[in-house]
Amino acid sequence: MAKRGDDLDPLDRIFAALDDAPAGLHDVAPASKTLPPGLPPPLIELYARCDGARLYVDMIELAAARDVRFDPQTGRWQFAIAEGDAIAVDHRGRIWRADASIDDAVCDGTRLDRWLAGQLDALALVFDRDGEFADDVFDEDGEIVPAVRERQLRAQLRRDPAAPGPRWRLAHVVLAQGATETARDELEQVVADDPVFAWAWLDLARVSEQLGEVGGAIDEARMAAEAAEGVQHPQAGYFWSQVARLASRAGDDMVRAEAATKASLLAPSLKRAQIDGARERLDAGDTASARGLVELLRAVWPRDLEVLELARQVGR
């Protein structure tokens, strides 16, 4: 006997909705009778219903089961691409999304079915009932307009309220629209849900700095640095360099020196990368960005001759 709609589990409901969509919008491959060994339980559940899919034309691509790749360095299985970003699941069932803006992965969902339902709800805001792109969704550069992007992220959060990634991106969207306090509220909820999300702590520090609350910014940047160091994040030294920069701005040389020492030890290549980046921006005429990098360099390496010479060039 067929199950009633209210008897279906979350993944069954998702695939039932895919079956009911306009022709050509989704392409779902039938489930395979055999699965490769070693898949985690969430992926076993997924591949019991399909052997890969292209959803909303090709906005989301679920790999075939044989193409799932395990990364021993992260302990995650990459199984999908969403709008160009690699998607993976860890042993706890959390979903991780690669983010090029920070060269890192962000927890995008607490469970696979919630993540997938949220993605489908978000993309439904981009397409009309005929499966075509909706009007007034994209700007002249082909990017989704901020108001639609905000609705997409809120749609994801309705499905998975504790997912830090969508809320973190929502904070960025509303901050770009000038809603500073709303962005701060969202970021505070992110770090409450995920206390070791170092990038969210650093964004909180930037908001506090923007509001002139440098003391609070130092505390939040320290939380970012300690969280990153605690999980042996490869960019932990960069987070400590931000503590040093803020402490220098506040005139707290004791905190600056402590943070600078940690930054130097944890990121021995940071100075060269920041110097090269500042020179590239200076050559491109982007003096403001170069000045920001030099401010960080001077906070961590205040007596370095190359840093001092670069500071003079930027000053000129």
C-alpha positions, 0 to 999 in steps of 0.5 A: 500500500502506498504511503500517504503524504503525511506518512512519508519521511523527510527525504521521501517528501523531497523526492515526491516533490521532485517528481511533481515538478515541471518536466526538465526542471530536475533530472533524478537518476534511479537508485542503484541496487548496489552501493560502494562500501564506506558511505556514511548513513546519511548518504546511504539514505540518500542513495536509497532514493536516487543515484545522483541528480541534477536539480533546478537544471544544474544549480545542484548536482548530486554525484552518483554514489560511485563518484562520492569522494572521501577526504581523509584530511577533513574526514568528510565525503564530498557528494554534491556541487551547489551553485559551483560550491563543493558540498560534503557531509561529515561523520556526524551528518553535518553538511559543509559548503566550500566558500571561496571568499574565505578559502574554507568550508562552512557548516551549511546544514545540521542534517542532509534532509534539512539542507536539501529541503532548504536548498530547494526552497531557496532555489524555488525563489529563483524559478517560476512555475514553468521552470524558467528564471523568474523576473527581477531576480538577477542584476545587470551582472547576473548576480542574484539581487540582495532582496532575493538572496536574503529571502533565499537564506531565510528560506534555508533557515526555516528548514534548518534554524541551527545551521550556522552557514546560511545565518552567517551569509544572511548577516553579510547580506543585511550588513551590505544593505546597512542593517548593522544591528540586524547583522550583529544579532544574526552573527551573535546567534551564529556563534551561539549555535557554533562557538568555534566558527572563527570567521563569524567571531571575526565578523562580529569584531569587524562590526564592533570596530565599525561601530567604534567599540574597539574593546569589544572588537578585541574580545571578539577577535580573541574568541576567533583566534582562540577558536581557530587555534583550538581546532588547529585551523590553518589560518589561526595565525591570521586571526591572531594578527587581527587581534594584534591590529585591533590592540594596536588601534586601541593602544594596548601594547601588551595584548598587541605583543602577545597576539603578534607573537602567536601570529608569527609562530602560527603563520610564519608565511603570513608576513610575506603573503601580506607584503606581497598582497599590499604591493599588488594592491598598491600597484593596482591603485587600491591604496585603501586596501593596501593601507589596511594590509600595512596596518596589520603588518605594522601591528605584528612586525612593528620594527621590520624594515621591509614593513616600514618601507612599505608603510612609507610607500603607502603613505606617499 
